[in-house]
Amino acid sequence: MRIKQKQIKLIESILKEIYEKYKDRGILSIYLWGSILTEDFNPKSSDIDSIAIVNEKSKIKDNKKINNFLKSRFPGIDFKLNYLYLDELNGGKVKSRLAKVIAPNLLLLDFKTWRLVTGKNYSREDFKLKKIDFDKAVRLNLDAANKNHLPLFKRGDFSITPYFIKNLMKVCHYLNQKDIGEHVFMYKELLRKSPKKRKKIVKLLLKIRKDNWDKSLTKKNLPLLIEFMNVIK
């Protein structure tokens, strides 16, 4: 835990430097989100996810420069700052990479778990996108998997396996929340909080993750995973 807190302190200091450099170029606030805020975080192997809420002055090319800087500053660690336009959170046109991968109203479903690093401290009520329920969250995740992942699998491209498996894990998480109430997503808790009828699928998803997002295991079990998606659709 001490190592994790030292790493978070370093990460936050770097993000604050970025904010000071780019706040006049449209960065409004920066948040940490994801596993770094939970017990799932492994300082040696976990991704580091952060979000910059930005206005229309912000340029995608700035986001690329920032991530190149983070890559040089933290070699061997997948540390990204993802731009997310304020307009996207208000129902406007999607244009950031993050919002193209994860629907903005899905991102906001977990907004209460984000941790402010610097800049304006938003509340959920500051955004015009309507709140969604867990059934809608499940449908959005399944739609994304069907649109973005399955077509690539059909062509034999399993490079997006981590995104597909994470997507299905979130589906299971939303179903669990619907069953037992809101709670923070953690890999370590997913199996324990899943009902008996989903444990087989959850065990498979966790094994694929544990085996470094095993593409061959995903390919072998793809019919079972698609069947799972179709049953809950």
DRENDO-1510 file (C-alpha; in Angstrom, 1 decimal, always signed):
<recs>
REC; n; res; u; v; w
REC; 1; MET; +0.0; +0.0; +0.0 .
REC; 2; ARG; +2.9; +2.4; +0.8 .
REC; 3; ILE; +4.4; +1.8; -2.7 .
REC; 4; LYS; +1.0; +2.4; -4.3 .
REC; 5; GLN; +0.6; +5.7; -2.4 .
REC; 6; LYS; +4.1; +6.9; -3.4 .
REC; 7; GLN; +3.3; +6.1; -7.0 .
REC; 8; ILE; +0.0; +7.9; -6.9 .
REC; 9; LYS; +1.7; +10.9; -5.5 .
REC; 10; LEU; +4.2; +10.9; -8.3 .
REC; 11; ILE; +1.5; +10.4; -10.9 .
REC; 12; GLU; -0.6; +13.3; -9.5 .
REC; 13; SER; +2.4; +15.6; -9.5 .
REC; 14; ILE; +3.1; +14.9; -13.2 .
REC; 15; LEU; -0.6; +15.4; -14.0 .
REC; 16; LYS; -0.6; +18.7; -12.2 .
REC; 17; GLU; +2.4; +19.8; -14.3 .
REC; 18; ILE; +0.5; +18.9; -17.4 .
REC; 19; TYR; -2.6; +20.8; -16.2 .
REC; 20; GLU; -0.5; +24.0; -15.6 .
REC; 21; LYS; +1.1; +23.7; -19.0 .
REC; 22; TYR; -2.2; +23.1; -20.9 .
REC; 23; LYS; -4.9; +24.8; -18.9 .
REC; 24; ASP; -4.8; +27.8; -21.3 .
REC; 25; ARG; -5.2; +25.3; -24.1 .
REC; 26; GLY; -8.5; +24.0; -22.9 .
REC; 27; ILE; -7.9; +21.5; -20.0 .
REC; 28; LEU; -10.5; +22.2; -17.4 .
REC; 29; SER; -9.8; +19.4; -14.9 .
REC; 30; ILE; -7.9; +16.1; -14.5 .
REC; 31; TYR; -9.2; +13.0; -12.8 .
REC; 32; LEU; -7.7; +9.6; -12.0 .
REC; 33; TRP; -10.0; +6.6; -12.6 .
REC; 34; GLY; -9.9; +2.8; -12.9 .
REC; 35; SER; -7.8; +0.2; -11.1 .
REC; 36; ILE; -5.3; +2.7; -9.7 .
REC; 37; LEU; -8.0; +3.7; -7.2 .
REC; 38; THR; -8.8; +0.1; -6.1 .
REC; 39; GLU; -7.1; -2.9; -4.6 .
REC; 40; ASP; -6.7; -4.3; -8.1 .
REC; 41; PHE; -3.8; -2.0; -8.8 .
REC; 42; ASN; -0.4; -3.6; -9.4 .
REC; 43; PRO; +2.4; -1.0; -9.5 .
REC; 44; LYS; +4.4; -3.3; -11.8 .
REC; 45; SER; +1.8; -4.2; -14.4 .
REC; 46; SER; -1.4; -2.2; -14.1 .
REC; 47; ASP; -2.5; +0.5; -16.6 .
REC; 48; ILE; -2.8; +4.0; -15.3 .
REC; 49; ASP; -5.9; +5.7; -16.5 .
REC; 50; SER; -6.7; +9.4; -16.2 .
REC; 51; ILE; -9.2; +11.7; -17.8 .
REC; 52; ALA; -8.9; +15.4; -18.7 .
REC; 53; ILE; -12.2; +17.2; -19.1 .
REC; 54; VAL; -11.5; +19.7; -21.8 .
REC; 55; ASN; -13.3; +22.5; -23.7 .
REC; 56; GLU; -13.5; +23.2; -27.4 .
REC; 57; LYS; -10.1; +25.0; -27.4 .
REC; 58; SER; -8.4; +21.7; -26.8 .
REC; 59; LYS; -6.7; +19.9; -29.7 .
REC; 60; ILE; -6.4; +16.2; -30.2 .
REC; 61; LYS; -2.7; +16.8; -31.2 .
REC; 62; ASP; -2.1; +18.2; -27.7 .
REC; 63; ASN; -3.4; +15.0; -26.2 .
REC; 64; LYS; -1.0; +13.0; -28.4 .
REC; 65; LYS; +1.9; +15.1; -27.2 .
REC; 66; ILE; +0.9; +14.6; -23.6 .
REC; 67; ASN; +0.7; +10.8; -24.0 .
REC; 68; ASN; +4.1; +10.7; -25.8 .
REC; 69; PHE; +5.5; +12.6; -22.8 .
REC; 70; LEU; +3.9; +10.2; -20.3 .
REC; 71; LYS; +5.3; +7.3; -22.3 .
REC; 72; SER; +8.8; +8.7; -22.1 .
REC; 73; ARG; +8.4; +9.7; -18.4 .
REC; 74; PHE; +7.0; +6.2; -17.4 .
REC; 75; PRO; +8.7; +3.7; -19.8 .
REC; 76; GLY; +7.2; +0.3; -19.7 .
REC; 77; ILE; +3.9; +1.5; -18.1 .
REC; 78; ASP; +0.7; +2.1; -20.0 .
REC; 79; PHE; -0.1; +5.5; -18.6 .
REC; 80; LYS; -2.5; +7.7; -20.6 .
REC; 81; LEU; -4.3; +10.9; -20.2 .
REC; 82; ASN; -7.6; +10.7; -22.1 .
REC; 83; TYR; -9.2; +13.9; -23.4 .
REC; 84; LEU; -13.0; +14.0; -22.8 .
REC; 85; TYR; -14.8; +17.0; -24.2 .
REC; 86; LEU; -17.2; +18.8; -21.9 .
REC; 87; ASP; -19.5; +19.0; -24.9 .
REC; 88; GLU; -19.6; +15.2; -25.1 .
REC; 89; LEU; -20.8; +15.1; -21.5 .
REC; 90; ASN; -23.5; +17.5; -22.4 .
REC; 91; GLY; -24.9; +15.4; -25.3 .
REC; 92; GLY; -22.8; +16.9; -28.1 .
REC; 93; LYS; -21.0; +15.3; -31.0 .
REC; 94; VAL; -18.5; +12.5; -30.0 .
REC; 95; LYS; -15.0; +13.3; -31.2 .
REC; 96; SER; -12.5; +12.2; -28.5 .
REC; 97; ARG; -10.9; +8.8; -28.7 .
REC; 98; LEU; -12.2; +7.8; -25.2 .
REC; 99; ALA; -15.8; +8.7; -26.0 .
REC; 100; LYS; -15.6; +6.7; -29.3 .
REC; 101; VAL; -14.6; +3.6; -27.3 .
REC; 102; ILE; -16.8; +4.1; -24.2 .
REC; 103; ALA; -20.1; +6.0; -24.5 .
REC; 104; PRO; -20.0; +9.2; -22.4 .
REC; 105; ASN; -23.1; +8.2; -20.4 .
REC; 106; LEU; -21.4; +4.9; -19.5 .
REC; 107; LEU; -18.4; +6.9; -18.3 .
REC; 108; LEU; -20.6; +9.0; -16.2 .
REC; 109; LEU; -22.2; +6.0; -14.6 .
REC; 110; ASP; -18.9; +5.6; -12.7 .
REC; 111; PHE; -18.2; +9.3; -12.3 .
REC; 112; LYS; -18.6; +9.2; -8.5 .
REC; 113; THR; -15.5; +6.9; -8.4 .
REC; 114; TRP; -13.2; +9.3; -10.2 .
REC; 115; ARG; -10.7; +11.1; -8.1 .
REC; 116; LEU; -10.0; +14.8; -8.8 .
REC; 117; VAL; -6.3; +15.6; -9.3 .
REC; 118; THR; -6.5; +19.2; -10.2 .
REC; 119; GLY; -8.7; +21.8; -11.9 .
REC; 120; LYS; -12.5; +22.3; -11.6 .
REC; 121; ASN; -14.3; +19.9; -9.3 .
REC; 122; TYR; -17.3; +18.8; -11.3 .
REC; 123; SER; -20.4; +17.1; -9.9 .
REC; 124; ARG; -22.6; +14.7; -11.9 .
REC; 125; GLU; -25.3; +17.3; -12.0 .
REC; 126; ASP; -23.0; +19.6; -14.0 .
REC; 127; PHE; -23.4; +17.5; -17.1 .
REC; 128; LYS; -26.5; +17.5; -19.3 .
REC; 129; LEU; -26.4; +13.8; -20.3 .
REC; 130; LYS; -29.2; +11.9; -18.5 .
REC; 131; LYS; -28.3; +9.2; -16.1 .
REC; 132; ILE; -28.8; +5.7; -17.3 .
REC; 133; ASP; -29.8; +2.5; -15.4 .
REC; 134; PHE; -27.8; -0.7; -15.3 .
REC; 135; ASP; -30.0; -2.3; -18.0 .
REC; 136; LYS; -29.1; +0.5; -20.4 .
REC; 137; ALA; -25.4; +0.2; -19.4 .
REC; 138; VAL; -25.5; -3.5; -20.3 .
REC; 139; ARG; -27.0; -2.8; -23.7 .
REC; 140; LEU; -24.5; -0.1; -24.5 .
REC; 141; ASN; -21.6; -2.5; -23.7 .
REC; 142; LEU; -23.1; -5.3; -25.7 .
REC; 143; ASP; -23.7; -2.9; -28.6 .
REC; 144; ALA; -20.0; -1.8; -28.5 .
REC; 145; ALA; -18.8; -5.4; -28.4 .
REC; 146; ASN; -21.0; -6.3; -31.4 .
REC; 147; LYS; -20.0; -3.3; -33.4 .
REC; 148; ASN; -16.3; -2.9; -32.5 .
REC; 149; HIS; -15.0; -6.3; -31.5 .
REC; 150; LEU; -16.9; -9.2; -33.1 .
REC; 151; PRO; -16.3; -8.0; -36.7 .
REC; 152; LEU; -12.5; -8.1; -36.0 .
REC; 153; PHE; -12.7; -11.5; -34.5 .
REC; 154; LYS; -14.5; -12.8; -37.6 .
REC; 155; ARG; -11.5; -11.6; -39.7 .
REC; 156; GLY; -9.1; -13.4; -37.4 .
REC; 157; ASP; -7.9; -10.3; -35.6 .
REC; 158; PHE; -7.8; -10.9; -31.9 .
REC; 159; SER; -5.6; -8.0; -31.0 .
REC; 160; ILE; -8.5; -6.3; -29.3 .
REC; 161; THR; -9.0; -9.2; -26.9 .
REC; 162; PRO; -8.3; -7.1; -23.7 .
REC; 163; TYR; -11.0; -4.5; -24.7 .
REC; 164; PHE; -13.5; -7.3; -25.4 .
REC; 165; ILE; -12.9; -9.1; -22.2 .
REC; 166; LYS; -12.9; -5.9; -20.1 .
REC; 167; ASN; -16.2; -5.1; -21.8 .
REC; 168; LEU; -17.8; -8.4; -20.8 .
REC; 169; MET; -16.5; -8.0; -17.3 .
REC; 170; LYS; -18.2; -4.6; -17.1 .
REC; 171; VAL; -21.4; -6.3; -18.3 .
REC; 172; CYS; -21.2; -8.8; -15.5 .
REC; 173; HIS; -20.4; -5.9; -13.1 .
REC; 174; TYR; -23.5; -4.0; -14.2 .
REC; 175; LEU; -25.6; -7.1; -13.8 .
REC; 176; ASN; -24.2; -7.6; -10.3 .
REC; 177; GLN; -25.0; -4.0; -9.4 .
REC; 178; LYS; -28.5; -4.5; -10.6 .
REC; 179; ASP; -28.8; -7.6; -8.4 .
REC; 180; ILE; -27.1; -6.5; -5.2 .
REC; 181; GLY; -26.7; -2.7; -5.4 .
REC; 182; GLU; -24.0; -0.2; -6.4 .
REC; 183; HIS; -20.4; -1.0; -5.7 .
REC; 184; VAL; -17.0; -0.3; -7.2 .
REC; 185; PHE; -15.7; -2.5; -10.0 .
REC; 186; MET; -12.8; -4.7; -8.9 .
REC; 187; TYR; -11.5; -7.9; -10.6 .
REC; 188; LYS; -10.9; -9.4; -7.2 .
REC; 189; GLU; -14.5; -9.0; -6.2 .
REC; 190; LEU; -16.2; -9.8; -9.5 .
REC; 191; LEU; -16.4; -13.6; -9.0 .
REC; 192; ARG; -17.5; -13.4; -5.4 .
REC; 193; LYS; -20.3; -10.9; -6.2 .
REC; 194; SER; -21.6; -12.9; -9.2 .
REC; 195; PRO; -24.5; -15.3; -8.9 .
REC; 196; LYS; -24.0; -19.0; -9.5 .
REC; 197; LYS; -25.5; -18.7; -13.1 .
REC; 198; ARG; -22.7; -16.3; -14.1 .
REC; 199; LYS; -19.7; -17.8; -12.3 .
REC; 200; LYS; -18.6; -20.0; -15.2 .
REC; 201; ILE; -18.4; -17.0; -17.5 .
REC; 202; VAL; -16.7; -14.8; -14.9 .
REC; 203; LYS; -14.1; -17.5; -14.1 .
REC; 204; LEU; -13.3; -17.7; -17.9 .
REC; 205; LEU; -13.0; -14.0; -18.2 .
REC; 206; LEU; -10.7; -13.7; -15.2 .
REC; 207; LYS; -8.6; -16.6; -16.5 .
REC; 208; ILE; -8.1; -14.9; -19.9 .
REC; 209; ARG; -7.1; -11.7; -18.0 .
REC; 210; LYS; -4.7; -13.6; -15.7 .
REC; 211; ASP; -3.1; -15.3; -18.7 .
REC; 212; ASN; -2.1; -11.9; -20.1 .
REC; 213; TRP; -5.3; -11.5; -22.1 .
REC; 214; ASP; -4.9; -14.9; -23.8 .
REC; 215; LYS; -6.0; -14.6; -27.4 .
REC; 216; SER; -6.0; -18.3; -28.1 .
REC; 217; LEU; -8.2; -19.0; -25.1 .
REC; 218; THR; -10.5; -16.2; -26.2 .
REC; 219; LYS; -10.7; -17.6; -29.7 .
REC; 220; LYS; -11.4; -21.1; -28.4 .
REC; 221; ASN; -14.2; -19.9; -26.1 .
REC; 222; LEU; -15.7; -17.2; -28.4 .
REC; 223; PRO; -18.8; -19.2; -29.2 .
REC; 224; LEU; -19.5; -19.5; -25.5 .
REC; 225; LEU; -18.9; -15.8; -24.9 .
REC; 226; ILE; -21.2; -14.9; -27.8 .
REC; 227; GLU; -23.9; -17.2; -26.5 .
REC; 228; PHE; -23.6; -15.4; -23.1 .
REC; 229; MET; -24.0; -12.0; -24.9 .
REC; 230; ASN; -27.0; -13.2; -26.8 .
REC; 231; VAL; -28.7; -14.7; -23.7 .
REC; 232; ILE; -28.6; -11.4; -21.8 .
REC; 233; LYS; -29.3; -9.1; -24.7 .
</recs>
